[in-house]
Amino acid sequence: MRTLENLFSRYGSPSPEMNETKHFYFTRADHVKSLSHVQSEDKKAVNTINDLLEFVEILKEYRKTLYDRAQEFLTAGYAMQLKITRDIDCWNGNKKFYVIEVLKIIDLKNAEPVSVLKETYEGRERHIALKRFEQLKKLFPNIEIIKDIEKRSYEK
């Protein structure tokens, strides 16, 4: 009998994802040429139905684990972070951008930060971006601040 642990493992090791494929190959009833072939097709159909019903039960169990994970997200603690970064678009003439983000950092394993606010300014609007960054610092007291706007070593 398959379990969730079996489905979420690859080569005997735990895997972050499952990839199951089921192929069905049956002969149309009017093309079956003997009674023994009818019996083998029927047995194959019964086995396939049982496999699918087993998989349905495993997916119900999977839904329960998703519910538990949702509860973890809803009850987890979090911290707020204000960040300004200088980005370069190397594919379009090395244009510079300043990105301001307010992020909610969730205290859970494998949890992505949730973007509360994201604003992008072109390189020539640097002073506007810095002014907005200072406004947000005042608006969100006691927030973690990350300021990464220095030129990179490869730019100098």
Disulfide bonds with the S-S distance in Angstrom:
none
